[in-house]
């Protein structure tokens, strides 16, 4: 499943578009957490993160964890400073009105498994 496939299937709002390589890359793993130290320790490289957190530290953690994208759940949206940092880092960002539980379940149904699957 590619980022484009995921965005289309989950009806995500593209906040920072992925580059062409990211669009075509297979995303097979995901992680859902609002505790950023947990994300650093357990999120799978190349995966997607689902979170409620919308501050700058999310971008830094996503970069260190080598994530493909971040999905902000519950209708939350980062401010312009966070979006600008994601653009600088080349990190795709998406927004979704659904809550974290629903997004994680829909990702799983699409074949995106957890970090330990």
N, C-alpha and C positions, 0 to 999 in steps of 0.2 A: 504494500500500500504506500503510495507516495504522499507527500504533503498536499499536493493538489487534490488527490483522491480524498484524503482526510478532510480537507477544507470543504470540499463539495458535499461529501456525505453528511458531515456534521453541521453544514450551513454556517461555517465560521466566518467572522468578519476579519478580513486581512488588514492588520494594523501596520505591519512591516512585511512587505512581500519577500518570499524566499528568492534567492538567485536561481538561475536556470539549473545549476547542478543540484541544489537542494530540492527543487521542484520534482526532479526525476529520481532522486535517491529513495530507496526503499526504507520505510520506517516500520520496523517490526516490534519495537519495544516502547513502552511509555512508563511514566511515573506520575503519581498524584501526591502532592504534599505541600504544606504551607510552611513547614519547618526547613529552612534553607540548609542547615547543617545536615539534615537527613537527606536532602537532595544531593548534596556534595558526596555523601557517603554511599548512596545507593542508586541514584538515577543512572540509567544505562546510556553510554555514549551513543550518539546518533538517534536517540529517542526523543519523545516529546514530553514536556512537563505540563501538567494541569495544576493550576494554583489560583488562589485568591489574592496573593500578594502582588502588588503593582508598583513597587518601588525600585530604585536603581540597583539594589543588591541582587534582585532576581536576575538582572542582566549579567552581572559579574559571576554569579553562581552558575548560570546556564553556560557561560563561556568556559569556566573551569571544568564543568562536567561534560563539555563537548556535546551539548544537546543540539538537536536539529531545529527545534522550535519550542515556544512557550505558548500555551493556551490559557488565557485569563478567563476564569469561570464566573458565573453569577452576575454577568453584565458589567463586571468591573473593567475599567479601562485605565491604562497608565497615562501619566501626564506627558507633555511634549518633551521634557528633558529625558525621560525614560525611553521614549520612542526614538529620539535622536541618538542616544547611546546604543540602542539596538541596531540602528542603521549603521553606525560607526563600526560595530562589532560584527555586522553581517548576520545577525540573528533574526530569524523570522518570528513575528508575533501575531497572534490571533486573539480575537475576542469571541465569547459565546455567552448567550443569555442563560443557557442551562447551568445547573449546579454541577459541582465537581463529581458527585456520585453518578449523575446521568452521563456526563461526558466520558468518564472512565468506563462505564458499562457499554456505551456505544462504541468506543474505541476497541474494547475487547471483542465485541460482536463483529467488528470489521477485521479481526485477526491481529490487532496490535496487543501484544501480551505484556505482562509486567516484567520487571527487571530480573526476576528469579524464575520465570517460566521456562 
